[in-house]
Amino acid sequence: MNPRTLPLRALLFLGLWHAGRRSLASAPELQDQPKKIAVVGAGIGGTSAAFYLRQEFGAGVKIDVFEPGDVGGRLATVRIGDHEYETGGAVIHPLNLHMKHFIEKLGIPPRTNVPSKMAIFDGKELTFVESDWFIVNFLRMLWRFGFSYIRMHMWVESVLDKFMRIYQYQQYGYTFSSVDKLLHAMGGDAFLTMLNQTLEETMMDEGFSQVFLNDIVAPIARVNYGQSVRINGFVGAVSLAGADPGLWAVDGGNKRVCSGLLYNSKSELIAARVTSISLKVRPSKTGNTASFYEVSYVGEAGSAHSLYDIVVIATPLHQGKSDIAFSGFSPPIPSHYPGRYHQTVSTLVHGMLDMSYLGTTQPASEFTVSDILTKDSKDSVINSLSSLDPVHIPQGYKRPPASQTKVWKVFSPKPLSQEQLRDMFLSWDSVSETQWLAYPSYSPPHRNTPPFILHDRLYYLNAVEWAASAMEMSSISARNVALLAHHRWHQQVGNIDQEDLHTRLRGEL
Ligand SMILES: Cc1cc2nc3c(=O)[nH]c(=O)nc-3n(C[C@H](O)[C@H](O)[C@H](O)COP(=O)(O)OP(=O)(O)OC[C@H]3O[C@@H](n4cnc5c(N)ncnc54)[C@H](O)[C@@H]3O)c2cc1C
């Protein structure tokens, strides 16, 4: 991607943001507003859903957010010494406009940028080490892969151009009832094809070679999704966008956005696990019947239940991720949809790297690479090894070279044994391990993406992760679901699943 094109494009879309042009969306509000909304889960999906639900339904509705663990979910930090470090979702793309909008709205600065440098490891030795000089990297890539590297960035940019359409649609109040329809509105049949074929197939169709896929694309997929080039083409493109310049993070930790959004949305946080959601039908004042969702939950104070007009599920409905029983629904709603979540173990080691592990003779005092990606080979025990900077960069901070004891983050599919740690590190004084069920295990074709609409006023945000899992994807889905909830409540069907929006809205720019 050409970084010079970023500010212009970002400004264009951010301009739309603030213009507040919802004239196409607003229709006379004929019905009462809902009184109570429940959101299940306080990760970035649930908290941004609370934010957008407040925006859509106004001050009168009570919003309860249920969360048994820490606010932030898969955005989490651990303390090592005097500093905190990201252990879950870490980097944000410069064109992730919802995340950008949130920090602006909440008055949280981005983290100070520390320049990064990348290397690729095949399990035995470093096969590529980025130079400090752009021209050297450019010539090396040109020599080894011809124009493939540039073409990859161009391809990702063309996908991103279409992806960006969602911001315009949402700004005008348009929403989609399924993941497929959302993707189709952004990128037409091409995006659906990408969803149902592997990244390998997608890129081969675009003319990329197997060598390029093995040497460059696979290491990027492994660091971002812990999986091979057989992930779907759409999440693959999202993953490759993670190799763009200008990636950022939130000062003090990405999870700050979640607590900020909760506060901003004036929602009530209920520290409890939702155990079941049942459909209840009650007589209403008018003599008709009204239906509600009874949410049952367990917290420290014991178990309780409450009735809600609208419920948004903002946690994956998959084995190992949540266990909510749904009752009274026809057709029945499963507690778990098919497909499983992929394990990535994040191990933070405060220690001294053993350079011989990387098969390099380069002196540790000169080794300043921050991100070591790995090739997909039987010798690769780890998915990546990164020199980690704290979530708040102190003034005058310089990333220490590998000769100093510092914090390293290892991503691996399984917990590291003591022996594996000894292979990698000469010494260490702390090891902190988090076992994540991190993102879906992608194996296209995945023709049965879970629905956004589970029942009349019961929505499921994390269905979007089967297209791609990322903070921005959960935020996009949160806004989509908030708009769906609003329009379906007020029967504004003209704003749902509109075809050919891109052409129709072109004249509005
Ligand atoms: C190691 C790792 C690295 C990653 N790197 C990146 C990255 O660099 N960039 C990026 O954009 N994304 C990254 N991701 C993905 C990103 O973190 C997720 O896509 C995103 O955080 C998902 O947010 P969410 O709110 O949808 O789900 P979650 O964060 O999982 O939130 C769901 C919440 O629901 C709660 N919950 C579960 N069951 C119940 C229940 N029964 N009742 C009430 N609450 C419940 C959970 O406790 C949890 O807090 C990474 C993820 C991992 C794990």
The ligand as an SDF file (V2000), in Angstrom:
LIG
                    3D

 53 58  0  0  0  0  0  0  0  0999 V2000
   -3.5750  -13.7940   20.7360 C   0  0  0  0  0  0  0  0  0  0  0  0
   -4.4990  -12.9470   19.8990 C   0  0  0  0  0  0  0  0  0  0  0  0
   -3.9750  -12.0000   19.0350 C   0  0  0  0  0  0  0  0  0  0  0  0
   -4.8300  -11.1980   18.2730 C   0  0  0  0  0  0  0  0  0  0  0  0
   -4.3020  -10.1960   17.5120 N   0  0  0  0  0  0  0  0  0  0  0  0
   -5.1250   -9.2890   16.9620 C   0  0  0  0  0  0  0  0  0  0  0  0
   -4.5990   -8.1040   16.3900 C   0  0  0  0  0  0  0  0  0  0  0  0
   -3.3850   -7.8600   16.4120 O   0  0  0  0  0  0  0  0  0  0  0  0
   -5.4710   -7.2230   15.8200 N   0  0  0  0  0  0  0  0  0  0  0  0
   -6.8270   -7.4390   15.8270 C   0  0  0  0  0  0  0  0  0  0  0  0
   -7.5790   -6.5910   15.3170 O   0  0  0  0  0  0  0  0  0  0  0  0
   -7.3510   -8.5550   16.3890 N   0  0  0  0  0  0  0  0  0  0  0  0
   -6.5320   -9.4560   16.9740 C   0  0  0  0  0  0  0  0  0  0  0  0
   -7.0570  -10.5550   17.5940 N   0  0  0  0  0  0  0  0  0  0  0  0
   -8.5000  -10.8090   17.4840 C   0  0  0  0  0  0  0  0  0  0  0  0
   -9.2820   -9.8740   18.4060 C   0  0  0  0  0  0  0  0  0  0  0  0
   -8.6790   -9.8220   19.6730 O   0  0  0  0  0  0  0  0  0  0  0  0
  -10.7150  -10.3640   18.5180 C   0  0  0  0  0  0  0  0  0  0  0  0
  -11.2630  -10.5140   17.2220 O   0  0  0  0  0  0  0  0  0  0  0  0
  -11.6070   -9.3950   19.2630 C   0  0  0  0  0  0  0  0  0  0  0  0
  -10.9690   -8.9200   20.4390 O   0  0  0  0  0  0  0  0  0  0  0  0
  -12.9300  -10.0800   19.5880 C   0  0  0  0  0  0  0  0  0  0  0  0
  -13.7000   -9.2260   20.4150 O   0  0  0  0  0  0  0  0  0  0  0  0
  -15.1600   -9.6520   20.8680 P   0  0  0  0  0  0  0  0  0  0  0  0
  -15.6290   -8.6130   21.8100 O   0  0  0  0  0  0  0  0  0  0  0  0
  -15.9850   -9.9070   19.6770 O   0  0  0  0  0  0  0  0  0  0  0  0
  -14.9910  -11.0450   21.6240 O   0  0  0  0  0  0  0  0  0  0  0  0
  -14.2840  -11.2850   23.0420 P   0  0  0  0  0  0  0  0  0  0  0  0
  -13.1630  -10.3330   23.2320 O   0  0  0  0  0  0  0  0  0  0  0  0
  -13.9910  -12.7330   23.1260 O   0  0  0  0  0  0  0  0  0  0  0  0
  -15.4070  -10.8980   24.1030 O   0  0  0  0  0  0  0  0  0  0  0  0
  -16.4280  -11.7840   24.4900 C   0  0  0  0  0  0  0  0  0  0  0  0
  -16.6740  -11.5810   25.9730 C   0  0  0  0  0  0  0  0  0  0  0  0
  -17.8390  -12.3170   26.3310 O   0  0  0  0  0  0  0  0  0  0  0  0
  -17.6380  -12.8600   27.6150 C   0  0  0  0  0  0  0  0  0  0  0  0
  -18.5470  -13.9950   27.7820 N   0  0  0  0  0  0  0  0  0  0  0  0
  -18.4010  -15.2700   27.3470 C   0  0  0  0  0  0  0  0  0  0  0  0
  -19.4560  -16.0190   27.7170 N   0  0  0  0  0  0  0  0  0  0  0  0
  -20.2840  -15.2080   28.4110 C   0  0  0  0  0  0  0  0  0  0  0  0
  -21.5230  -15.3990   29.0590 C   0  0  0  0  0  0  0  0  0  0  0  0
  -22.1220  -16.5890   29.0650 N   0  0  0  0  0  0  0  0  0  0  0  0
  -22.0930  -14.3520   29.6870 N   0  0  0  0  0  0  0  0  0  0  0  0
  -21.5050  -13.1270   29.6620 C   0  0  0  0  0  0  0  0  0  0  0  0
  -20.3260  -12.8920   29.0630 N   0  0  0  0  0  0  0  0  0  0  0  0
  -19.7120  -13.9180   28.4440 C   0  0  0  0  0  0  0  0  0  0  0  0
  -16.1740  -13.2470   27.6370 C   0  0  0  0  0  0  0  0  0  0  0  0
  -15.6970  -13.3190   28.9790 O   0  0  0  0  0  0  0  0  0  0  0  0
  -15.5380  -12.1070   26.8360 C   0  0  0  0  0  0  0  0  0  0  0  0
  -15.0740  -11.0820   27.6720 O   0  0  0  0  0  0  0  0  0  0  0  0
   -6.2320  -11.3730   18.3640 C   0  0  0  0  0  0  0  0  0  0  0  0
   -6.7610  -12.3280   19.2470 C   0  0  0  0  0  0  0  0  0  0  0  0
   -5.9090  -13.0880   20.0150 C   0  0  0  0  0  0  0  0  0  0  0  0
   -6.4850  -14.0440   21.0130 C   0  0  0  0  0  0  0  0  0  0  0  0
  1  2  1  0
  2  3  1  0
  2 52  2  0
  3  4  2  0
  4  5  1  0
  4 50  1  0
  5  6  2  0
  6  7  1  0
  6 13  1  0
  7  8  2  0
  7  9  1  0
  9 10  1  0
 10 11  2  0
 10 12  1  0
 12 13  2  0
 13 14  1  0
 14 15  1  0
 14 50  1  0
 15 16  1  0
 16 17  1  0
 16 18  1  0
 18 19  1  0
 18 20  1  0
 20 21  1  0
 20 22  1  0
 22 23  1  0
 23 24  1  0
 24 25  2  0
 24 26  1  0
 24 27  1  0
 27 28  1  0
 28 29  2  0
 28 30  1  0
 28 31  1  0
 31 32  1  0
 32 33  1  0
 33 34  1  0
 33 48  1  0
 34 35  1  0
 35 36  1  0
 35 46  1  0
 36 37  1  0
 36 45  1  0
 37 38  2  0
 38 39  1  0
 39 40  1  0
 39 45  2  0
 40 41  1  0
 40 42  2  0
 42 43  1  0
 43 44  2  0
 44 45  1  0
 46 47  1  0
 46 48  1  0
 48 49  1  0
 50 51  2  0
 51 52  1  0
 52 53  1  0
M  END
$$$$
